[in-house]
Amino acid sequence: MTSRQIAVAALDLAETHGSDALTMRSLATRLNRRPSSLYNHIGGRDDLIERMRALIVEEIDTSSFATESWDVALISWAHSYLAAFATRPNCIRLLATTPVTDPSTLRMYEIVVTALGHGGWPNGEGIAVVRTVEAHVLGSALDLIAPSNLAALAIVPVELENLRRNLDPAHAAHASARFAFDLGITALVDGLRSRSGTRAAAAPGTQ
C-alpha cells in the first residue's frame, strides 16, 4: 500500500459517495485496512486532501504558457482544468474550500502567474485572474452534471415568450453546458485582455 494508492482510493470514494463520506475510517474500510495503518503513509485528513489534489493537478496541462500569449494560454489551461474536474464534480467542494499546500499545485500557479506577469499583469492581480478562471471552470464542471436544459419548454407558460423562444429545440446546441463553458471562457478572457490595458503579449522567446 502506498500513499498514492490511498489518494486514488480517496478520490474514488469521494466521487462515488460524496465528499462528506470521506473519512479515514471509511477510506480504511474501502481499502480493507485498519484506520491506524493509513497513518503510516498519510499524515492525516489535510495531507490526504492535498495528495488527492496533486493527482488531479497531474492531469492539468500548463505547457501552453511557455509557447502562447497569456490570453491564449489561459483558455487552453481552462479547458484542461475542466477536463480534469469534469469526471470528479463531487470532489470540487472538498478541494475548493481547503488551503492549498500541495507543491505541484503551487508550481502550477507559479507558471500561470509568471506568464501573466510577462503579459503585463501587476503583482497581486495575477492571483485574481487565476481565481476568476478557476471559478468559471469549477462552476462549469458542476454544470456538466446538471440537467441538460435550463428548463423544459413544455412547462414554461406561454406568456413567457422570449424564454420559450430561447428554449426552442432548434437552439439545443446552444443550451449545453459545454457551449456555455466555451462562451464564458472566451468572454472572460476577452474582458481580462481589455482590462489588462495591453495587447496580448508575445509568446515567450518570440520577441
Secondary structure, 3 states (H helix, E strand, C coil): CCHHHHHHHHHHHHHHHCHHHCCHHHHHHHHCCCHHHHCCCCCCHHHHHHHHHHHHHCCCCCHHHHCCCHHHHHHHHHHHHHHHHHCCHHHHHHHHCCCCCCHHHHHHHHHHHHHHHHCCCCCCHHHHHHHHHHHHHHHHHHHCCCCCCCCCHHHCCCCCHHHHHHCCHHHHHHCCHHHHHHHHHHHHHHHHHHHHCCCCCCCCCCC
